[in-house]
Amino acid sequence: MSQASWDQEPTWRQAQVNETIEHVLVDPATHFWLRAALQSALTKDPADALHDARTLYLLLKERWDAIVEASNNTIRHESSP
């Protein structure tokens, strides 16, 4: 889907998504970096933004998994007799 189709009269589904996005953007609890990333993504082709978001998710998940694994190994090592 191209950016142009989102610039036309929105469908009911697009209107719902736009409302949710606006809520996240104005919510004071939204972290600055998430707000900035979302604002930046909205200026890109939606397919490119989705690909980038998936890549970011995978990288952050791998980082988190490595941190948890290291933490679990430390706990096991410290509790070994």
N, C-alpha and C positions, 0 to 999 in steps of 0.2 A: 504494500500500500504506500503510495507516495504522500509526501507532506501536503500536496495540493488537495487531496481528498479530505484532509482534516481541516482545511481552510474553508471548505464549502459549508453549506447548511448542515449541521451535525445531525446524525441519526439519533434515535433515543439512546442507544448504547453509547455512542460517542459523547453525548451530553452527560450521561452518568459518569463516564470516565473523566471527562473534563471537570465535573463537579468534585469528584474525589481528588483529582490532582490539585485543584484550587484549595481544597480543604487542607491538604498536606502542606502546600506552600505557605498558607497563612497561619497554620497552627504554631503557636509559640513553643510547643514541645518538640517540633521538628528540628533535628540537629542542623546546624549551619551547612555542613558539608553535603548532607542529603538534599537540602533545599537548593544549593548551588548546582549539584549534579543533576537534579531534576530540571531546573531551569535551563541548564546547558543542553540536556537531552531533548527538550522540547523544541530546540532550534534545529535539530538534526532530522534527517530522514528517519522515520520510525523504525524501519528495519535495521538501519545502522545503529541506532540508539539501543535497540533490543539486543543486538549482537554484542555491543560494548558492555551492556549491563550484565549479560550472561557471563562474559569473560571476567568482569569484575567480581561477580558472585563466585565463580569457580576459584579465582585466585584467593579471595578472602576466606572461602571455605577451606581450601587447602592450608592456608596459614593457620586458621583456627584449629583444624584437625591436628596439625603438627604441634601447636602449643599444648593442646589437651593431651596428646600422646606423651610429650616430654614431661608434663606435669604428672601424669599417671606413672610414668617410669620413675620419677623422683620419689613419689609417694611409696611405690613398691620397694625401691632401693632403701629408703629411710626406715621402712617398717620391717625389713628383713632382719632375722636374728643373726 
